[in-house]
Amino acid sequence: MLETEKKQREVVTATAGARGASRSRTGRGKGTAWFLAIAFGGSWAWILGGYFGLGLSMVNPLAQLPFGVMPALAAIVVRRWITKEGFADAGLALRLRRAWPYYLAAWLGPLVFAAGACGLAAALGLWHPDLSPLDKAAGGLPAWVFVALLMLVVPLLTPVYAGEEFGWTGYLRPSLRPERRPALATVVTGLIWAVWHFPLAFTDYVTFTHTPVGLVVWAAGFLLQEVLLAWLYTRSGSIWVVSLAHAGNNMILFLLTGTLLGTEGGATAGGGGLGATGVTLMTMAPIGVACACAMLPSLRSSLRGGRRG
């Protein structure tokens, strides 16, 4: 009799667990669908209305703001009202004591990448080193002063870039079960993040000489960035580390390389004149090296495990 009751309790417990897991999967899928609908719908509607309707320039940071914060708003709505999962696992803690090396890497990394991209362009004969475009962009300030000021501004802009990272890296990627398939979750997140940006290619934000090629290269660039951002988030446990890196990528890496190598400087002004596609390709090289270095320990561990098996 006791054995029968014990087995019945085990069956009930297993059934309840299976139902709970099923509800969890259903809730996660529902949350992800709502997140994507709000993030894409709100952001793309803003571009449609703001740029094509009101004639706002998407180069203007204030015009970009509603577009950029929509993923965070989507994550907040989903966490608070749709899945009601709350914010305990949202990575909102600063974790300064444990994560300071990753904060430092997030802050200095984009400057290192910019130097690497410019060095590669020079080595390939695509750019003759000349920092004068930076002097002009800074209104006459010496280039080193301009770069130093940008480095100081980047941490101040971290909360602004959390508008994207709280959504993409802090909500979307975890919803894709990275504990089971981390590489797949990162790739999917990176590609979705890239596609979310695509409407900007049809505004004054960026100009590609050949739009289809430019979008493919742009997507690859976003994917490499997401690999590093996901690595920083996994290591630090803080969305603020990732947001700092994102701020640095925009304000240091792409601003400097765009001015020195791309259309902002222009060949006649001393810049490389590589255009948006060429600049993206140059930046992908050092970022790719960093991705390989970040992934090397995991790869070695997998290889050792395979040998043991």
N, C-alpha and C positions, 0 to 999 in steps of 0.2 A: 504493500500500500504506500509506504513512504517512498519507495523507489519510483512508483508511478507518479506521485505528486512532484517529485524532484524533476522527472523528465518533462512533466507538463510545464513546470516553471521555466525550465530551460528553453522549451519551445516558445513560450510566451515572450521570454526575454529576447530570444533571437529574432522573433517576428517584430517586436517593438523596435529592436535595433535596425532591422532592415527597413522598416517604415520610416524611422528617423533619418536614415541615410538617404532614402528616396526623397523625403521632403526636403532634405538639405540640398540634394542635387537639383530638385525642382526650383527651390528658392534661389539657388545660385544662378541657374539658367535664366530665371525670370529677372533677377537683378541685373545680370549682364545685358540682357536685351533692352531693359529700360535705360540702363546707363548709356549704351550706344545710341539709342533713339534720342535721348536728351542731348548728349554731347554733340552728335552730328547734326541733329535737327536744329538746335539752338545756334551753333556756330555757323553752319552754312546759311541759315536764315539771316543771320547778322551780315554776312558778306553780301548776300543777295540784296538785302535792303540798304545796308550802309554804303557799299561801293557802287552797285549798279543803280540803286534807287536814289540815295542822297548825294552821291558823288564824293563820298569821303575817301581820302587816300589811306590805303592799308599800310603805307610806310609810316604813318602817324601812330606813335605808340598808344595814344588815347583811343584811336579807332580800333587798334588791335585788341585792346583790353577785354571787351565783351566776348570776343572770339576766344581769347586765351584762358579766361576763367571758367568757361562753360564746362570743361571736363570735371573741375572741382565741384561745381554746382551740381552736376549730374551725380557724382559720387555721394555728395551730402544728401541729396533727395533720396537716392536709392538706399543708403545706409539707414537713414532716419525713418523714412515712411514706407518704403516698399518691402525690403527684406527685414527691416528693423533689427539688423545685426549690430548696430551701434558703431562705436569708433575705437574700441579697445585695441583692435589689431590694425589701426590705420597708420601706424608709424609716426604719430604726432610728437612723441617725446624727442627732445634734442639729443640726448645721450652723449653729451660733450666729453665726458670722461672716457668712455669706451670707444667712441667713434671719432676722436679727434684726428687720427691719421687719415681717415677717409674724408673728413672735412678739408684737410690740407691738400689731399690729392684732387678733390673736386674743385678747389680754388685755383691751384697751380696747373692742373692738367691741361685746361684749354690753352694756356699760354705756351706750354710745351708743344702741344699739337700745332698751334699756329706757326711756331718756329720750325717744326718739322715739315709742315706743308710748304712753307716758303723755301726752306732748304732744298726740298725735293724739286720744286719748280725751277730753282736756280741750277741745280745739278742737271736737269733735263734741258736746260737752255731756254726754258719758257719764260724766265723772268730774270732781268738784270737787277740785282739788289739795289734798291733805291727807296729810302724811307720818306722822301719828300711828300708823297701823297698823304701820309699821316700828318705831316706838319700843316698841310692845307685843310685836312679834315678837322684838325684841332684849332683852327682859327689862328694859326701862327705859333702855337705852343710847340716846343721841341717834341719830337716823337716820343722820347722816353718819358717825358712828363705826361703826355697824353695817355700812354699805356699804363703808367702808374696810377693815374686818376681812374681809369677804367677798372683796374684791379681793386681799387678801394670802393668803387660803386657797386661792383658785382654782389658782395654780401648784402648790401642794402636792398637789392632787387630780388633777393631769394624768395621772399613771400609772394612776389608777383608771379614768378615762374612755378610756384607751388600750385597755381591755378591749373596747370597742365599735369604736373607730376602727381598731385594728390588723386587725380583721376586715372591716368594711364598706368603709372608704375605702382601707385598705392592701392588702386582698386581693380582695374581691369586685369592686370597680370596675375594677382593672387586669385582672382575669380576663375582663372583658367587652370587651376590646380598645378602650380609649378613644382610642388613637392613630388609629383608623379612624373611629369615630363617637363623639366625646367627649360630645356632648349626650345621645345615646341611652344611653350607659353611665351617665351621671350620673342621668338620669331613672329608669332601671331600678333602680339602686342605691338611690336615694331612696325609691322606692315599696316595694321589698323591706324596707328599713330601717323604714319606717312600719308595714307589715303585721306585722313582727316584734313591734312594740310593742302591737298591737291587744288581746291578752289582758289587758293592764293596765287597759284601759277597763272590764273586768268585775270589777275588784278595787277596793280602797279607794284605789288610787294616783291615780286621776282619775275625776271624775264628770261626765258629759255629760247635759244635760237631755233632749236628743234624740240618742240614741246614734248612729244612722246618719249624721245630719248632722255630729255631732261627729267621727266617724271620718274623714269626707271632708275636713273642715277640718284635722284633725290631720295627715292624710297630705299635704295641700298644704303645711302648715308644715314637715314633715320634708323634703319635696322642696326647698323653698327653702333650708333649712339645708344640705342636701347639695350644692347648687350652690356655696355659699360654701366649704364644707369641701373639696370637690374642687378648687376654685380655689386655696385655701391650700396643699393638698398638691402640686398641680402646680407652683406657684410656688416653694415652699420645699423640696420633696423630702424633708420630714421628717414622720413620723407624729406627732411630739410637738407640732408647731404645731397640727395638726388636733385633737389631744386637748386641748390648752389651750383652744382655741375651744369645744369641746364642753363642757368643764368650766365655762367662763364662761357659756355659754347656759343650762345647768341651774342654776348657783349664783348667777348675777347676773340674767340676762334674765328667766327664768321665775319665779325666786323673788321678785324685786322686783315684777314686773308682776302675778304671782299674788296677792301680799300687798296691793298697792295697788289693783288693778283688779278682781280676781276674787273668788272665794268665800271665800278665806282672810280678807280684810278684812271683806267683807260691807257692804252699804249702811248698816246701823245702826252699824257700827264705823268708818265713815269710808272704807271701800273702795268701789270702783265697783260691786261685785256683778255683774260682767259674766259670770261663770261661765267655765268652761274654754274653751268655744268662742269667746266674745267676746274673752277675753284672747289666744287664739291668733291671731284675726283682727287684733287691734291690733298684735301683734308681727310679723305677716307684712308689714305695710306698710314699716317701715324696712328689714327684711331684703330685701324685694323691690327697694327702691331700691339697696341695696348690691350685689345680684346684677346689676342692670342696669348699674351703674357698672363692675363687674368684667368683664362681658361686652362692654362697649362697644368696647374696642380690637379684639377679635376680630371683632366685627360690622363695624367700619370696614374692617378688612383684607379681609374677605370681599367687601364691597361694591366696594372698589378693584379686587380681583382680577376680579370680575364685569364691571366696566367695561372693564378691559383686554382681557378675552376678547371 
